Amino acid sequence: MKTIALSVFFIFTIALSAFCGGDLELVNTQEMKLDNIINVKILYSSERISVYMGTTDTLVIKEYMNENNEKYFAKINNTGNTITIENGNRPFRPIFNFFSRRLEVYLPVSYKNTMSIKTSSGNIETSDIFCSDIIIESSSGRISADSITSNKINLKTSSGRIDVGNAGGNISVESSSGRIEIKQVNGMLTLKTTSGNIELGMVAGSVNAKTSSGRINCTVNENAGDITFNTSSGAVRLYLPQSLSFNFSSRTSSGRLTTPFSDRLSNPVNDRNLTQGIIGNNSGSGSIPKVDIRTSSGSISIEWK
């Protein structure tokens, strides 16, 4: 009986090793020019995707796998002015399917047009990307982006987390339940999440953030534009430079409002849930930014940074 058990274990170990295929190794490298291409699309399923700005004038694709089989290599289609990179086949194994791969893409240094990435559950990371339009979408995978600049940036995931190190442009970030964290941004920022928290570092420009039950923490600098926060039950904490002049308004049903400028605030007689006031020195002829925070039961805390 012991001999049979050892034999079964030995066979199982060999089969498992064969299916696993070992560590990921570089098995496929492709390089191509992007003459007249204005859109690079990357469509994968559950694989990890990394996109960087390259050092040459060609598009470079590198695939790492634990099995070297041409059937699994990326499929590249050139239609009109669009290059589409799709994942190749996957081995069909009802059990013990340990096939794994990841993709690296290096954009040409001269490429400044549209880049879009879409995956179902795979993580996506980008760094040092400068394109006219950047579109990144994942269902449950995590999105990580750093040093990205574009006229328009769209980041979207259902349950995955979104992390942005440094971004500039017209930026839209959306997640259902995943956390959103942006360390530094310069431009127009729009954020939306259902239950995920929103963490914003140094914000230069305008920001519009909305969440149902998640909290919002934000720090802005002297170049802040209009700030609009809307949450149902999540708390809001905002750090402002004391030198900033702004038109403040907040509305909360049962949440508590705490500010260092309560002496400048008032409540309309016909609307006791609304608090408003002009903060700072508005002696100039130019307009000042608006700070508008609305919550149902969440508390609102404003602090000088």
C-alpha positions in Angstrom: 0.0 0.0 0.0 2.9 2.3 0.9 4.6 1.5 -2.4 1.4 2.4 -4.4 1.1 5.7 -2.6 4.7 6.6 -3.3 4.2 5.7 -7.0 1.1 7.8 -7.3 2.9 10.7 -5.6 5.9 10.3 -7.9 3.7 10.3 -11.0 1.7 13.3 -9.7 5.0 15.2 -9.1 6.2 14.6 -12.6 2.9 15.6 -14.2 2.8 18.7 -12.1 6.3 19.7 -13.1 5.5 19.2 -16.7 2.4 21.2 -16.6 4.0 24.0 -14.6 6.7 24.4 -17.2 9.1 26.2 -14.8 9.8 29.9 -14.4 8.8 32.5 -17.0 11.4 32.9 -19.7 11.6 35.3 -22.7 10.3 33.2 -25.6 9.0 35.7 -28.2 10.4 39.1 -29.3 9.0 41.1 -32.1 9.9 44.6 -33.4 8.2 46.7 -36.0 7.9 50.3 -37.3 4.8 52.3 -36.6 4.7 54.4 -39.8 1.2 56.0 -40.2 -0.1 54.2 -37.1 -2.2 56.4 -34.8 -3.6 53.8 -32.4 -1.8 51.0 -30.6 -4.3 48.5 -29.0 -3.4 45.8 -26.5 -6.1 43.2 -25.7 -5.2 40.4 -23.3 -7.1 38.3 -20.8 -5.5 37.4 -17.5 -1.9 38.1 -18.2 0.2 40.9 -16.6 0.9 43.7 -19.1 3.7 46.2 -18.8 4.0 49.2 -21.2 7.0 51.6 -21.2 8.4 54.2 -23.5 11.3 52.6 -25.3 14.6 53.9 -26.5 14.3 53.2 -30.2 12.0 54.2 -33.1 10.4 50.8 -33.2 7.6 49.0 -31.3 9.1 46.2 -29.3 7.1 43.3 -27.9 8.5 40.8 -25.5 6.5 37.7 -24.2 7.6 35.7 -21.2 6.1 32.2 -20.7 6.7 29.0 -18.8 6.1 27.1 -22.0 7.7 27.8 -25.4 5.0 27.2 -28.0 4.4 29.4 -31.1 0.7 28.7 -30.8 0.7 30.8 -27.6 2.6 33.8 -29.1 0.9 37.2 -29.4 -1.3 37.8 -32.5 -0.5 41.2 -34.2 -2.9 42.7 -36.7 -2.3 45.8 -38.7 -5.6 47.3 -39.9 -5.5 50.7 -41.5 -3.8 53.0 -39.0 -4.3 50.7 -36.0 -2.0 48.0 -34.6 -3.8 45.4 -32.4 -1.8 43.1 -30.1 -3.8 40.2 -28.8 -2.9 37.2 -26.6 -2.3 33.9 -28.4 -3.9 30.6 -27.6 -3.8 29.0 -24.2 -3.3 25.3 -23.6 -6.5 23.5 -22.9 -6.2 21.4 -19.7 -9.2 20.7 -17.5 -6.9 20.2 -14.5 -3.4 21.2 -13.6 -3.3 24.0 -16.1 -0.4 26.1 -14.7 0.4 27.9 -18.0 1.5 31.5 -17.3 2.8 34.4 -19.4 3.3 38.1 -19.2 3.8 40.8 -21.9 6.2 43.8 -22.1 5.6 46.5 -24.7 8.1 49.3 -25.5 6.6 52.2 -27.5 8.8 54.1 -30.0 10.3 57.3 -28.6 8.6 59.2 -31.4 5.1 57.7 -30.9 2.7 60.4 -29.5 -0.7 59.1 -30.6 -3.3 56.9 -28.9 -2.5 53.9 -26.7 -5.2 51.6 -25.3 -4.8 48.5 -23.0 -7.6 46.2 -22.0 -7.5 43.0 -19.9 -10.0 41.0 -17.9 -8.2 40.0 -14.8 -4.5 40.7 -15.5 -2.6 43.5 -13.8 -1.5 46.5 -16.0 1.4 48.8 -15.3 2.8 51.7 -17.4 5.6 54.1 -16.9 7.0 57.2 -18.7 4.3 57.3 -21.3 3.6 60.5 -23.3 0.7 60.0 -25.7 -2.2 62.1 -27.0 -4.7 59.6 -25.5 -4.1 56.9 -22.9 -6.9 54.4 -22.2 -6.4 51.6 -19.7 -9.2 49.2 -18.6 -9.3 46.0 -16.5 -12.1 44.1 -14.9 -10.5 42.9 -11.7 -6.8 43.5 -12.3 -4.8 46.2 -10.7 -3.8 49.3 -12.7 -0.5 51.0 -11.8 0.7 54.1 -13.7 3.6 56.4 -13.1 4.9 59.5 -15.1 2.1 59.5 -17.7 1.2 62.6 -19.6 -1.6 62.9 -22.1 -4.3 65.2 -23.4 -6.8 62.6 -22.1 -6.2 59.8 -19.7 -8.9 57.2 -18.9 -8.3 54.6 -16.2 -11.1 52.1 -15.4 -11.4 48.9 -13.4 -14.3 47.1 -11.7 -12.9 45.7 -8.5 -9.2 46.2 -9.1 -7.1 48.9 -7.4 -5.8 51.9 -9.3 -2.5 53.5 -8.3 -1.0 56.6 -10.1 2.4 58.0 -9.2 2.5 61.1 -11.3 0.1 62.2 -14.0 -0.7 65.2 -16.1 -3.6 66.1 -18.4 -7.4 65.6 -18.5 -7.7 62.5 -16.3 -10.7 60.3 -15.6 -10.4 57.4 -13.1 -13.2 55.0 -12.3 -13.5 52.0 -10.1 -16.5 50.1 -8.6 -15.1 48.7 -5.3 -11.3 49.2 -5.8 -9.2 51.8 -4.0 -8.0 54.8 -6.0 -4.7 56.4 -5.0 -3.0 59.2 -6.9 0.2 60.7 -5.5 0.7 63.7 -7.7 -1.4 65.2 -10.5 -1.5 68.3 -12.6 -4.6 68.9 -14.7 -8.3 68.2 -14.6 -9.1 65.2 -12.5 -12.4 63.3 -12.4 -12.8 60.3 -10.0 -15.6 57.9 -9.4 -15.9 54.9 -7.2 -18.8 53.1 -5.5 -17.3 51.7 -2.3 -13.6 52.2 -2.7 -11.5 54.8 -0.9 -10.0 57.8 -2.7 -6.5 59.0 -1.7 -5.1 62.0 -3.4 -1.6 63.5 -2.8 -0.5 66.8 -4.3 -3.2 68.1 -6.6 -2.5 71.0 -8.9 -5.6 71.9 -10.9 -9.3 70.9 -10.5 -10.6 67.7 -9.0 -14.1 66.2 -9.0 -14.4 63.1 -6.9 -17.5 61.0 -6.1 -17.9 57.9 -4.0 -20.8 56.2 -2.2 -19.4 54.7 0.9 -15.7 55.2 0.5 -13.7 58.0 2.2 -11.9 60.8 0.4 -8.5 62.2 1.5 -6.9 64.9 -0.5 -4.1 67.4 -0.4 -3.9 70.4 -2.8 -1.3 73.0 -3.5 -1.4 76.7 -4.3 -2.3 76.1 -7.9 -5.6 74.3 -7.1 -8.6 74.8 -9.2 -12.2 74.0 -8.4 -12.6 71.1 -5.9 -15.8 69.1 -5.8 -16.3 66.1 -3.5 -19.5 64.1 -3.2 -20.0 61.1 -0.9 -22.9 59.4 0.8 -21.5 57.9 4.0 -17.8 58.2 3.6 -15.8 60.8 5.4 -13.9 63.6 3.6 -10.6 65.1 4.8 -9.1 67.9 2.8 -5.7 69.6 3.4 -5.4 73.2 1.9 -2.5 75.7 1.8 -3.3 78.5 4.2 -2.4 81.0 1.5 -5.2 79.8 -0.8 -8.3 82.0 -1.3 -11.5 80.1 -2.3 -15.3 80.1 -2.2 -16.3 77.4 0.3 -19.6 75.5 0.5 -20.5 72.3 2.2 -23.7 70.3 2.7 -24.1 67.4 5.1 -27.2 65.9 6.7 -25.9 64.3 9.8 -22.1 64.4 9.4 -19.9 66.8 11.3 -18.1 69.8 9.7 -14.7 70.8 11.1 -12.6 73.7 9.6 -9.9 76.2 10.8 -12.0 79.1 9.4 -15.4 78.5 11.1 -15.6 82.3 11.9 -15.9 83.0 8.2 -18.7 80.6 7.6 -22.5 81.0 7.8 -25.7 79.0 7.3 -28.6 80.3 5.3 -31.8 80.7 7.4 -33.8 78.6 5.0 -31.1 75.8 4.6 -29.4 74.9 7.9 -27.5 71.9 6.2 -25.6 74.3 3.9 -22.5 76.1 5.1 -20.7 78.6 3.0 -18.3 81.5 3.0 -15.4 83.2 1.2 -12.0 82.3 2.7 -8.8 84.2 2.2 -8.2 87.5 0.4 -10.3 88.1 -2.6 -9.2 91.6 -3.3 -8.0 90.8 -6.9 -10.2 91.1 -9.9 -9.8 87.4 -10.9 -12.1 84.6 -9.9 -11.1 82.3 -7.0 -11.6 78.5 -7.0 -14.6 76.8 -5.5 -14.4 74.2 -2.8 -17.7 72.3 -2.7 -18.1 69.3 -0.4 -21.3 67.3 -0.1 -22.0 64.3 2.1 -25.0 62.6 3.6 -23.8 61.1 6.9 -20.0 61.3 6.5 -18.0 63.9 8.4 -16.1 66.7 6.7 -12.7 67.9 8.0 -10.7 70.8 6.5 -7.1 71.4 7.7 -4.3 73.7 6.8 -1.3 71.8 5.5 
